[in-house]
Amino acid sequence: MLPLMSDTPPRSARPINRRILSLWFPRLAAERVLRAAPALAETPLAVVGETGNLREIVSLNRAASARGLRRGQALTEAVTLCPDLLTRPHEPQRDAQALAALRRWAGRFSPWVAEEGAEALLIDLTGCAHLFGGEEALFAQVHQDCADLGLTVRAGIADTAGAAWALARYAGGGGVAQTHGGDAIDQEARATRSRAEKRRHWTRGGAAPEAQGKPGRVARISPPGGVRQSLSPLPIAALRVPPDITAGLARLGLRRIGDLWGMPRAGLARRFGRELVRRLDQALGVEPEPISPAGAPLHFAMRLPLPEPIGLEADILAGLDRLLPPLCEKLRARGRGARRLRLEMLRAEGGTETVEVGLARPADRPDSLRPLFELKLGGVEAGFGFDVLRLVATVTEPLHATEHKGGWAVAAEARAGRSAAQAFDDLIARIGARVGLERITREHPTDSHIPEKTSATQAAAYSAPAADWPETTRPRPLTLFRPEPVTAPDDPTPPLRFRWRGRVFETRAAHGPERIAPEWWLDDPNWRTGVRDYWRVVTTEGHRLWLFYAHGGAASGGWFAQGDFG
């Protein structure tokens, strides 16, 4: 007799539905400022950024929003509406650090956390929600933690990242209901049309108004397999499509995502582009949208606590000799070399003394790093002594391993010693330890025939030497300066007498002309005088000048001096 077979697949073969949590912090920049100054919580506060010459609002606190201000609004208009508005400059770097800290906090809910833009996180909750008592309990915990941190959060949970993103930003009600604020907009009575008028910006693609009440009711949780039903009442802007697509669909009477379910996909793609169809597929899970969590940052640091405070330079160098070898071992293990290092010396009475050095090429050997610190320890103020030393490689770069050779090649390299390039890089590092690496520069040739654009200045520590300079048959002056007017007859022929810098010169010889035309594809203010004829002029006193005659264009021409041959 054959054994009975069950229709239920084994547990390991059952498909696992992905569950994605989207967290949006719409007031992150403003609330980061409020965390440092809690007394300003009731004061209208705006974080202001600059877009070209326009200063506009980047983030607002609740008090400012209650006064009718909005993100993207010009600062002049905002001050007119709210004269007592308090402003702070936008600091994207500090906001990014705050979001990175929130990403580490979100790691308590799932190890799969990714940053999305400048103020949002995506978390893959698959197989993790039961550890917190289910999705509802996890949802409440997220809002409680953010409330304790003083942050406003809007969240959404769905089977796909696109659906979770949409629910976090556009689902203004609570629970899993498909209505907004408790009643369906399509079935409102006449008495509720005033509320519908206020929500009209939402139906046309604007952000959903914030719900009042408990933090857990700010966003929505879509049941497993219910993405289509949860997205149907949301505006089309929730699909993350450009505003012009949203406006084009609205002109056809298509304002909600549910209006697109019955539309032919070929027609949508032909009229509005492939982007609309792709976003639909991503929201429904037809097209995969993986979440890539940020990797752990590379961190190279060593710490040396001391039993007794030290203050002598020799003692600090002895401690540095204890820190450098293990730090270099960590660098070599990851195939990295240090470009900048910082030695932090913590005083026994409080405070920190810092010494920072830079290198012209990445290094992972203590003998290359120790001399640079030795040059800068002379100005250290020890106070009552240092009880902790900490060495950090703040900037590292990949360092390729050296190929090992044998036989005669090793002997030849030993006789030759270090290469000229290595010796020059060490020299740059030593000089940079005294005056700063950014002050040591080198010139690189550029592809331009304009005299003042034939070379570009670059930092020597972060640029390779130029392979070769292009050969030119025309001599160039040793000193090149901005064109200075010369008093001479308005004639292309070199003048016999001219006045420059308050002195009168007589021409003994002139060589030229060399005609140089401006770059027609650029509007350079210095070249609005049109085509130039350059002459090498030798005066009776022995001066060798580089003069040119400008034929005139958008500005009047004439004679100018631009260089001196020495």
C-alpha positions in Angstrom: 0.0 0.0 0.0 1.3 3.4 -1.0 1.7 5.9 1.8 -0.6 8.9 2.0 0.9 12.1 0.6 0.0 15.5 2.2 -0.8 18.5 -0.1 0.9 20.8 2.4 4.5 21.5 1.3 7.2 20.9 3.9 8.0 23.8 6.3 11.3 24.5 4.6 9.7 24.8 1.2 7.1 27.4 2.2 7.8 30.7 0.6 8.7 33.5 3.0 7.0 36.8 2.5 9.3 39.8 2.8 8.2 42.5 5.2 9.8 46.0 4.7 9.6 48.8 7.2 10.1 52.3 5.9 11.0 55.1 8.4 10.8 58.7 7.3 12.0 61.6 9.6 10.4 64.7 7.9 11.8 67.1 10.6 15.2 65.5 11.1 17.3 68.7 10.5 15.1 70.9 12.7 14.8 68.4 15.4 18.5 67.8 15.4 18.9 71.5 16.3 16.2 71.2 19.0 18.0 68.3 20.7 20.9 70.7 21.3 18.5 73.5 22.4 15.4 72.0 23.9 14.2 75.4 25.1 13.4 76.4 21.5 10.8 73.6 21.1 7.8 76.1 21.2 9.6 78.7 19.1 9.0 78.6 15.3 12.3 77.2 13.9 13.4 76.7 10.3 16.6 75.2 8.9 17.5 77.3 5.8 19.6 76.1 2.8 20.8 77.8 -0.3 19.9 76.8 -3.9 21.8 79.1 -6.1 21.0 82.6 -5.0 17.7 81.5 -3.3 17.5 80.8 0.4 14.7 78.4 1.1 13.4 76.3 4.0 14.8 72.8 4.3 13.2 71.7 7.5 10.7 73.0 10.1 9.7 72.2 13.6 6.0 71.7 14.6 5.6 75.3 15.8 6.7 76.7 12.5 4.4 74.3 10.5 1.5 75.4 12.7 2.1 79.0 11.5 1.5 78.0 7.9 5.2 77.6 6.8 6.2 74.7 4.5 9.4 73.1 3.2 10.8 74.5 0.0 9.3 78.0 0.8 11.5 81.0 0.1 12.9 82.5 3.3 11.6 86.0 2.5 8.1 84.7 2.2 8.4 82.7 5.4 9.6 85.7 7.4 6.7 87.7 6.1 4.2 85.1 7.3 6.1 84.5 10.6 8.1 87.6 11.7 9.4 85.8 14.8 10.8 82.9 12.9 14.2 81.6 14.2 16.5 80.3 11.5 19.6 78.0 11.5 21.9 77.2 8.5 21.6 73.8 6.9 24.4 71.5 7.8 24.1 68.4 5.5 27.2 66.7 7.0 25.8 66.8 10.5 22.4 65.7 9.3 24.1 62.7 7.6 25.8 61.9 10.9 22.4 62.0 12.7 20.9 59.6 10.1 23.9 57.3 10.4 23.3 57.2 14.2 19.6 56.4 13.5 20.7 53.6 11.2 22.7 52.1 14.0 19.7 52.4 16.3 17.5 50.7 13.8 19.9 47.7 13.8 18.1 46.6 17.0 15.1 45.6 14.9 16.9 43.9 12.0 20.5 43.6 10.8 19.4 44.6 7.3 19.1 48.4 7.4 19.8 50.8 4.6 19.8 54.6 4.3 17.4 56.1 1.8 18.1 59.6 0.8 18.9 62.2 3.5 16.1 61.5 6.0 14.8 58.0 5.6 15.6 54.4 6.4 14.6 51.1 4.9 14.6 48.0 7.1 14.0 44.4 6.0 11.9 42.9 8.9 11.6 39.5 7.3 11.7 36.9 10.2 12.3 39.6 12.9 9.0 41.0 13.9 8.0 38.1 16.1 11.0 38.9 18.4 9.2 42.1 19.4 5.7 40.6 19.8 4.6 41.1 16.2 4.5 43.9 13.8 2.0 46.0 15.8 4.2 45.9 18.9 7.4 46.6 16.8 5.6 49.5 15.2 4.7 50.9 18.6 8.2 50.4 19.9 9.6 52.4 16.9 7.4 55.3 17.6 8.1 55.2 21.3 11.9 55.2 20.8 11.6 58.1 18.4 9.4 60.0 20.8 12.0 59.5 23.5 14.7 60.9 21.1 12.5 63.9 20.3 12.1 62.9 16.7 9.0 62.9 14.4 8.7 59.7 12.4 6.3 58.4 9.8 6.5 54.7 9.2 4.9 52.0 7.0 5.2 48.3 6.7 4.4 46.3 3.6 5.6 43.4 1.4 7.8 45.7 -0.8 10.0 48.7 -0.3 8.0 50.8 -2.7 4.7 50.1 -0.9 6.3 50.7 2.5 7.7 54.0 1.2 4.2 55.0 0.0 2.5 54.1 3.2 5.0 56.0 5.4 4.5 59.2 3.5 0.9 59.2 2.2 -1.1 57.0 4.5 -2.3 59.6 7.0 -4.8 57.4 8.9 -4.2 54.6 11.3 -4.6 50.8 11.2 -5.2 48.9 8.0 -8.4 50.7 7.0 -8.5 52.0 3.4 -10.1 55.3 4.3 -8.4 58.5 5.2 -9.2 60.0 8.6 -12.1 57.6 9.1 -14.3 58.4 6.1 -13.8 57.7 2.4 -13.2 60.8 0.4 -15.2 59.5 -2.5 -18.3 59.1 -0.3 -18.2 62.3 1.7 -21.4 64.1 2.5 -21.9 67.8 1.9 -21.0 68.7 5.5 -17.6 67.2 5.1 -16.7 68.9 1.8 -14.7 71.6 3.6 -12.4 68.9 5.0 -12.1 67.4 1.5 -11.2 70.8 0.2 -8.4 71.0 2.7 -7.1 67.6 1.7 -7.2 68.4 -2.0 -3.4 68.9 -2.1 -3.1 65.3 -0.8 -5.3 63.8 -3.6 -3.2 65.7 -6.2 0.1 64.4 -5.0 1.1 66.4 -1.9 2.2 64.9 1.4 -0.5 63.6 3.6 -1.4 65.7 6.7 -0.1 64.5 10.0 -2.6 62.6 12.0 -3.3 63.8 15.6 -3.3 61.4 18.5 -1.1 58.5 19.4 2.2 58.1 17.6 1.3 54.6 16.5 -1.5 56.0 14.3 0.7 58.2 12.2 1.4 55.4 9.6 -0.1 52.2 8.3 0.7 48.5 8.2 -0.3 46.6 5.1 -1.3 43.0 5.8 0.8 40.3 4.1 -0.3 40.0 0.5 -2.4 43.1 0.7 -0.2 45.6 -1.2 -2.7 46.2 -4.0 -5.5 47.0 -1.6 -3.3 49.2 0.6 -2.0 51.2 -2.3 -5.3 51.7 -4.1 -6.5 54.8 -2.2 -3.1 56.6 -2.2 -2.2 59.4 -4.7 -0.1 58.5 -7.7 2.8 60.5 -6.2 3.2 57.7 -3.7 4.7 55.6 -6.6 7.9 57.8 -6.5 7.3 59.1 -10.0 8.4 62.6 -11.1 5.8 65.5 -10.7 5.3 65.9 -14.4 4.0 62.3 -14.7 1.7 62.9 -11.7 0.4 66.1 -13.3 -0.1 64.4 -16.7 -2.1 61.6 -15.2 -4.2 64.1 -13.2 -5.2 65.8 -16.4 -6.6 62.5 -17.5 -8.6 62.1 -14.3 -6.2 59.5 -12.8 -5.3 60.7 -9.3 -5.1 57.5 -7.3 -3.0 54.4 -7.7 -6.1 52.3 -7.8 -7.1 54.1 -11.0 -4.1 52.6 -12.8 -4.9 48.9 -12.1 -7.2 48.5 -15.1 -5.2 50.7 -17.5 -3.3 49.0 -20.4 0.4 48.9 -19.4 1.6 49.4 -23.0 -0.4 52.6 -23.3 0.9 53.9 -20.0 4.5 53.2 -21.0 4.1 54.7 -24.4 2.6 57.9 -23.1 4.3 58.4 -19.7 7.5 56.5 -20.1 8.9 53.3 -18.7 9.5 54.9 -15.3 5.8 54.8 -14.4 5.4 51.1 -15.2 8.7 50.2 -13.4 7.5 52.0 -10.2 4.2 50.1 -10.4 6.1 46.8 -10.7 8.4 47.6 -7.8 5.5 48.6 -5.6 3.7 45.3 -6.4 6.8 43.2 -6.1 6.9 42.1 -9.7 10.3 43.8 -10.2 12.7 43.2 -7.4 14.0 46.1 -5.4 16.8 44.9 -3.2 17.8 46.7 0.0 21.6 47.1 0.3 22.6 47.8 3.9 25.6 50.1 4.5 28.7 48.2 5.4 30.6 48.8 8.6 33.0 51.7 8.1 36.7 50.9 8.2 38.2 52.0 11.5 41.8 51.9 12.4 42.7 53.1 15.9 44.8 52.0 18.8 44.6 53.1 22.5 47.3 53.0 25.1 46.3 53.8 28.8 49.3 54.8 31.0 49.8 53.9 34.6 51.3 57.3 35.3 51.0 60.6 33.4 53.8 61.4 31.1 55.0 64.7 29.7 58.4 64.3 28.1 58.8 64.1 24.3 60.8 60.9 24.7 58.1 59.3 26.7 55.5 60.2 24.1 57.6 58.8 21.3 58.1 55.6 23.4 54.3 55.3 23.6 54.0 56.0 19.9 56.4 53.1 19.3 54.0 50.9 21.2 51.0 52.1 19.1 52.4 52.2 15.5 53.3 48.5 15.0 49.8 47.1 15.8 48.1 49.9 13.9 50.2 49.1 10.8 49.4 45.4 11.2 45.7 46.2 11.1 46.3 48.3 8.0 48.2 45.6 6.2 45.6 43.0 7.1 43.0 45.1 5.2 45.3 46.1 2.3 45.2 49.8 3.3 47.8 52.5 3.8 47.4 55.6 6.0 47.3 59.0 4.4 46.4 61.0 7.5 47.0 60.1 11.2 45.9 61.8 14.4 47.6 61.3 17.7 45.3 62.2 20.6 46.9 62.8 24.0 44.4 63.0 26.9 45.5 65.1 29.8 45.2 63.9 33.4 43.4 67.1 34.4 41.0 67.0 31.4 41.3 68.1 27.8 43.0 66.7 24.8 46.1 67.6 22.8 46.0 66.6 19.2 48.8 66.2 16.6 47.9 65.4 13.0 50.2 64.5 10.1 49.6 63.7 6.5 51.6 61.7 3.9 52.1 62.2 0.2 51.5 58.5 -0.4 49.8 55.8 1.7 52.1 54.0 4.1 51.8 51.1 6.4 55.3 51.0 7.9 56.2 52.5 11.3 59.5 53.8 10.1 57.6 56.0 7.6 55.2 57.4 10.1 57.3 58.0 13.3 59.6 60.8 11.9 56.5 62.9 11.0 55.2 62.9 14.5 58.6 63.5 15.9 58.7 66.8 13.9 55.5 68.1 15.4 55.7 67.0 19.1 57.9 70.0 20.1 54.9 72.4 20.5 52.8 70.0 22.6 51.6 71.4 26.0 51.6 68.5 28.5 50.1 70.3 31.5 50.0 67.9 34.3 50.8 65.0 31.9 49.0 62.7 29.6 47.5 59.4 30.9 46.1 58.1 27.6 47.5 58.0 24.1 45.2 57.2 21.1 46.4 56.9 17.5 43.8 57.0 14.7 44.3 56.6 10.9 41.6 59.1 9.8 42.2 58.7 6.1 43.3 55.5 4.4 43.7 54.3 0.9 44.2 50.9 -0.8 47.8 50.0 -0.8 48.9 47.4 -3.4 51.4 44.8 -2.3 54.9 44.9 -3.7 55.9 42.0 -5.9 58.7 40.0 -4.4 61.7 39.4 -6.6 64.7 37.1 -6.3 68.2 36.7 -7.5 69.9 39.6 -9.2 66.8 41.8 -9.1 66.9 41.9 -5.3 70.6 42.8 -5.2 70.1 45.5 -7.8 67.2 47.0 -5.8 69.2 46.9 -2.6 72.1 48.7 -4.3 69.7 51.3 -5.8 68.0 52.1 -2.5 64.7 53.9 -2.6 63.4 55.2 -5.8 63.4 58.9 -6.6 59.6 59.0 -6.4 59.6 57.5 -2.9 62.3 59.9 -1.7 60.4 62.9 -3.2 57.1 61.8 -1.5 58.9 61.4 1.8 60.3 64.9 1.3 56.8 66.3 0.7 55.5 64.6 3.8 58.3 66.0 5.9 57.8 69.6 4.6 54.1 69.2 4.9 54.4 68.3 8.6 55.9 71.7 9.1 53.9 74.0 6.7 50.9 71.9 5.8 50.4 69.5 2.8 47.9 71.8 1.2 50.6 74.5 0.8 52.8 72.3 -1.4 51.6 72.4 -5.0 52.7 71.4 -8.4 51.6 72.6 -11.9 49.9 70.3 -14.4 49.4 71.0 -18.1 45.9 71.6 -19.4 44.4 71.3 -22.8 44.0 75.0 -23.6 45.7 77.6 -25.8 44.6 80.5 -23.6 47.8 81.7 -21.8 46.3 81.8 -18.3 44.7 78.4 -18.7 47.7 76.4 -20.0 48.4 75.0 -16.5 46.4 74.1 -13.3 47.7 74.1 -9.7 47.2 70.9 -7.8 48.2 69.7 -4.3 51.5 67.8 -4.7 50.5 65.3 -2.0 47.4 64.2 -3.9 48.5 64.4 -7.5 51.1 62.5 -9.6 53.8 64.4 -11.5 53.0 65.4 -15.0 54.3 62.9 -17.5 55.4 65.5 -20.0 54.6 69.0 -20.9 53.4 69.7 -24.4 56.1 71.3 -26.6 55.4 74.8 -27.9 57.2 76.7 -30.6 56.1 80.0 -29.1 58.1 81.2 -26.1 56.1 82.1 -23.0 57.0 84.7 -20.3 58.5 83.7 -17.0 56.0 86.0 -15.2 52.4 85.9 -16.3 49.9 88.4 -14.7 46.5 89.8 -15.5 46.3 92.1 -18.5 47.2 95.6 -17.6 46.3 98.6 -19.9 49.1 100.2 -21.9 48.8 103.8 -23.2 49.7 103.6 -26.9 48.1 104.6 -30.3 45.1 102.5 -31.2 47.0 100.7 -34.0 47.8 97.0 -34.4 51.4 97.9 -35.3 53.7 97.7 -32.2 54.1 101.3 -30.8 57.4 103.0 -30.9 56.7 104.6 -27.5 54.2 103.5 -24.9 53.3 104.1 -21.2 52.9 101.3 -18.7 52.8 101.4 -14.9 53.5 105.1 -14.9 56.7 104.8 -17.0 57.4 105.6 -20.6 59.2 102.9 -22.7 60.7 103.0 -26.2 60.6 99.9 -28.4 63.8 98.6 -29.7 62.6 95.3 -31.3 59.2 93.5 -31.6 58.6 89.9 -32.6 55.2 88.6 -33.6 52.4 88.6 -34.0 50.9 85.5 -32.4 47.1 85.6 -32.8 45.0 83.9 -30.1 41.3 83.8 -30.3 39.0 83.3 -27.3 37.1 80.0 -26.7 33.9 80.7 -28.4 32.0 78.1 -26.3 32.8 80.0 -23.1 31.8 83.4 -22.0 35.0 84.4 -20.3 34.8 88.0 -19.0 38.6 88.4 -19.4 38.3 87.7 -23.2 35.4 90.0 -24.1 37.9 92.3 -25.9 38.0 89.8 -28.8 40.9 88.4 -30.7 44.4 89.2 -29.5 47.7 89.7 -31.3 50.6 89.0 -29.0 54.1 90.6 -29.4 57.4 90.1 -27.7 58.7 93.6 -27.2 62.2 94.5 -26.2 62.7 98.1 -24.9 65.7 100.3 -25.1 66.3 99.7 -21.3 66.4 96.0 -21.8 62.9 95.0 -20.6 61.4 92.1 -22.4 57.6 92.4 -22.2 54.7 90.4 -23.6 52.2 92.8 -25.1 49.0 92.2 -27.0 46.7 94.2 -29.1 43.0 93.4 -28.6 40.9 94.0 -31.7 37.7 94.7 -29.6 34.5 92.7 -29.2 31.9 93.0 -26.4 34.4 95.4 -24.7 36.7 98.0 -26.2 40.2 96.8 -27.3 43.6 98.4 -27.3 47.1 97.6 -26.1 47.7 95.5 -22.9 50.7 94.0 -21.1 50.4 90.4 -19.7 53.9 89.0 -19.1 57.5 89.7 -18.5 60.3 87.5 -19.9 62.7 88.6 -17.2 
